[in-house]
Amino acid sequence: MMLDDEYDDRIEALLGEIEGLKRDILKKQVKDRSFNKVVEEETSVLEIRKNATKACRTLKGHFGKVYALQWSSDSNNIVSASQGGQLILWNAYSTNKLNAIALKTSWVMSCSIDQHKGNFVACGGLDNMCSIYRISNGSSNEQAQDPQSQLVSELVAHDGYISCCRFIGDKNIVSASGDSSCIYWDLQRGEILNTFYDHGGDVMFISLHPTDPNIFVTGSIDHTAKLWDIRSGKSTQTHFGHEGDVNSVAFFPDGRAFATGSEDSTCRIFDIRSYGEVKRFGGGTGITAPITTVDFSRSGRLLFAGSVDNQAYGYDVMQSNTSTATQPILNFSAGGHEKRITCLQVSPKGDGMCTGSWDATLKIWA
């Protein structure tokens, strides 16, 4: 009987140990597939908020200033372009490089990844053309056997540098340029479908409408943001207010408004339905450094902005327009960038934000 009791106790202890190991493995899996740290029950809310503004991943591999980035639609991968003449596809969770494309020019200023299946990436810069590459492992498959890329097309028509490009499905792309125009392309034939000319200066950025593929918004050094309809080839709205170049634009998640970031150190929100400015952040006694990039959180509650002062900020969109409410409620600085932030985007899932900088790194924030 004694032996049986000892045997039962050992089995029970081993079963308890197995359950403990299972819990540890589960926690490790959750941590690997999330940008947030595994939070124990006794962790305070203050500690969680403190950790939320710390960089949880750093992507190193570029040899020059990072100028552009974009998430894949599944939030697993990120494509980035740098002045080192490389286009790199990263796995956002493991930080592994899935693909590295050596470009013909080192002066790359824009990049994009096909949001349909992730089979194509695009880039452009001071070569005045938009280059399209087919990638073998652009999907979420991390175990691709052949990390090769193939130049599919070189779209040549702009008379100035390519400042931004965005895929519309996997058959079209729209590009913005320093020649004050945007062009809507057919990728299969390499032909121009429409050209947009209304800006009075370099077009700096494009943001696509979240639900309507026919609508996009642009920001320009002419201090304006314009709303466009691909079908008409004309701007349907022009929004004034900034006193400096509009460097970045981003649609609100429901598509009824958009945000802008400007050299005048302010971020503004314009409502499409009322055709006017409804919110302003920064400037005055707030952030005085030029804003280079903006994006919304998935819910739209927060507006994130990157600046030339090496910082990224978070603004509460729901706060009223008072002198104190226009101040940032979040400052992403712990373990942050050493030089100016040039690009920023929240992942489609909304669980992480990636920033790119002149310090040649990208950082992911929970």
N, C-alpha and C positions, 0 to 999 in steps of 0.2 A: 504493500500500500504506500509506503514511504517513497519508493522509487517511482510509483505512478504519480504521486503528488508533485515530486520534484520535476518529473517529465512534463506534467501539465503546466507548472510554473514557468519552465523554460520556453515552452511553446507560446505561452501567453506573452512572455517578455519579448520573444522574437517577433510575434505578430505586432506588438506595440512599436517595436523598432522599425518594422516594415512600414507601418502607417506613418511614422514620423518621417521616414525617407521619402515616402510618396508626397507628403506635404511640402517637403523641401524642394523636390523636383518640380512640383506644380508652381511653387513660388518662383523658381528659376525660369521656368517657361514663360510665366506671365511677365516677368521682368524683361526677358529677351525680346518679347513681342510688344513691348510698350515703352514709351518714352518716359513714363512716370516710374519713380522708385516704388518698390513693393512697400506699402504703408502698413505698419503694424497697428493693432487696435488702439494702443496707448499713445500713438503719435498725435501731438496736438495740432489743432487747426493752424496755429501760428507757424509751426514748423512746416506744414504742408505749403502754406503761402510763401514761406521763405524759400523752399526748394523749387517752387514754381518758376522763379526767375534766375535759376542757375542752369548753365549749359550742361546737358546730360550726354551729348555726343559731340565730338569734334572730327570733322572730315578733313584729313590732310593728304595732299597729293599734288595739288596745283603748284606751279613754280612762278606764278605771276598773280597780279591782282584779279580777284574774282569779280566779274562784272554782272553775271546773270545766273539765275537758277530757276527751275520749275519742278514741282512734284509730279509724279505719275498719278493717274486717276485712282489707283488702288492704295496710294499712300505708302507703298513699299520702297519706291525708288525715287532718286533725285538726279536730274541732269544739271550740270553746271559748266560754265564757260569762263576761261581766264585769259589774261593777256599773255600767258605763257604759250598760247597756241594749242591748247588742249580742250577737248570736250570730254567730260568724265561722267559716266553713269554710276551712281552709288547705290548700294543697299542701305537704306536709312537706319535699319535696326542693327545690322552687324558692322556697319561702316566700311564694308568691303567694296572695292572697285569692281564693278561688273563689266565695264567696258571703258576704254580710253582711246579716243580718236585724235590722232595728230592732224591738225588742220593746216591748210596751205598758207594761212596768214596768222600771225600772233596777235593781231589787233581785233580780237573778237569782243563784241559788245552785247550780244543777245543769244539766247538759246531757247529751245522749246522741245517738249516731248509730246508725241501723239497721245491724246487722251482717250482714244478709242481702244486700241489694243497695245499700245506702247511699242510698236514695231519700228517707229521712225523718230529721229531727232533732227532738229534744224538749228542752224546758227548763222550769224552774219555779223559784219563789223565794217572796218574801213576798206574792205575789198568791194563794197557796194553791191554785194550779191548775197542771196539767201541760199545756203547749201543744205541739201536734204540727204540724210544718211539712213540706210536701213540697218538696224541693229539686230543681232541674232538672239539677244537675251534681254530685250526691253520689257518683257512681261515680268510677272512676279516670280517666275521660276529662277531660283537662286543657283541651281545646279546645271546651268547651261554648259554644254561641252565645248562650244565653239564661239568664243567671245570676239567674233570678227565683225567688222562694219563695212558697208558698201556705199560708196557715193552714188546716189540715185539721180540727183538733179542739181543743177546750179541755175537759180532763177535770177536772170540779169535784166534789169530795166531801170532801177533806181539810179539817180545821178548823185546820190550822197550816201553816207554810211548807213548801215542797217542798225537802228537803235533798239528794235523789238520785233519779235515774230511770234505768232501763236497759231497752232494747228486748229482748224475747224473740222472736226471729224478726222478721217484719215485720207481724205481726198482733196482737201483744200487747206490753204494757209493764208493768213493776212500778215503783211510786213509793214513796218513803219520806218521812216527814213529821215535823214538830215536834209533831204531835198523838199521837205514840207509836205510830203504826200504819203499815203498808204496805198498798198496794192493788194487786191484779192486774187489769188492764183488758183488755177487748176493744176494739181500736182501730177496727175497722170499724163497730161499733155504738155505741162510746163508753160501754159498760156495764161495771159492776163485776162481775168473775167471782169474786173472793174478797177478803176483808179479813183482815189479820193483826194481832192486838192484844196479844200477850204482853209486849211491852217496858213497862218502868215509867218511861220518859222519852223524850225526843226521839230518833228514829231518825236517825242521822247518815249512814250509808253502806250501799250494797248491793253485793255481789259475786256474780255468777252462776257456777254450777258450770260448769267448762270443757267437760263432755261431757253432763251431764244437765240438760235445760232445766226440769225440775221442782224443782230444788234451788237455793236461794240462801242466803247468809249475810248478817247485818246486824250493825252495831255501834251502840251507843246510849250516851247520857249516863247510863244506869243502871249503867254500868261493866261491862256484859256484852256478849257476842256470842252470837247465836242462829242456829241452823241451821233452815231452814224447808222444808216440802214443799208446793208449790203445790196439790197434789191434796187434801190434808187440811185446809189452812188453819191448821195449828198448827205450833208450833215443835217440832222433834224432839230438839234438844239445846240446852242453855244452858251457856255457858262463862264461869266466873268467874275472877278473879285480878287484874284491873286495879284500881288505886286512884283512877282518874280516868276521865273521859269517854272512850269508845272512838270516835275520830274517823274511823277508816278500817279497812276489812277487804279482804282479797284472797285468793282461792283459790290454793293451790299448783297448779302445772300439771297434776298428775295427779288433782286433785280430792279427795285423801284427807286433806288438811289445809288450814288457812288461817292467814293472819297478821293481826294486829291492830296498830294504832298508837293511842297513847293520850296524854291530857293528863298522865299520870304519867311521861312521858318515856321509856317503854319500848315496844318492839315485842315481841310474843309470837307463837309458833306453837303452834296447837292441833291435835292429831291427832284426826280424827273417829272412827277405829276404836278408839282407846284412851280416847276421851272425856276427854282431859286435855291440859294444857300440856306441851310437849316442848322448848321453846326460849324463851330470853328474851334480849333485847338492850337495851343502853342503861340509863339509870338509874344510881344509885349514883355511881361514879367515872367513868361513861361520859357519854353525852349527857344533859344535864340540862334541855334545852328540850322543851316539849310537841311530840309528833309529830302532824302533821296528815294525813299520807297515806302509804300503803305500797303496794308492788307487788313481785312476783317477776320475776326474769329468766326468759327462756323455758325454760331448763333447770331452774329452781328452785334453782340453786346459790347465787344471790345474792338477798338481800332488800334492796330499796331503800326509804328512808324520807325524807320531806320534813319540815322542822321550822320552827318560828316563828323560829329563829335565822338564817334566810335560807339555810340549807345543805340539801343532800341528801347522804345517806350510803348506803354499801353494806356490808352485813354478809354474812359467809361462813356460810351455813347449815350447812355440814359440820363446822365447828369445834365442839369440845366445850364444854360449859357451864363455863368457868372465868372468873375475873375479867378476864383479858386477852383471851380469845376473844370476849367479848361486845362488844368495842370494834369500831368500823367499820374495814374495811380500805380503803375508798374514801371520799374526800371530794370531792364535786362543787362546787368553789368557783371555779376559774379562769374568769373571764369570767361569773360567776354572777349571781344575783339580788341586788338591793339591799334587798328587803323579804321578809317571810315567804313561804315556799312553801306554797301551799294545795292543790295537786293535782299528781299525778304518775302517769304510766303508761308501761309498756314497750310498744313496738309489737308487734303480733302476730307479726311476723317475727323479733323479738328483736334487731334491729340498731340500735335507737335508743330513747332514753328521753326523754319530754317532761315538762317541769315548768312549772307556772303559778304566778304570784306576785302579790302586792299591788303590785308595781312596774309592773303593767299589761303585762307581757311574758310570752311563753312561750319556753322555750329547749329545744333538742334536743341531747342528749348522745350521743356515739358509744358 
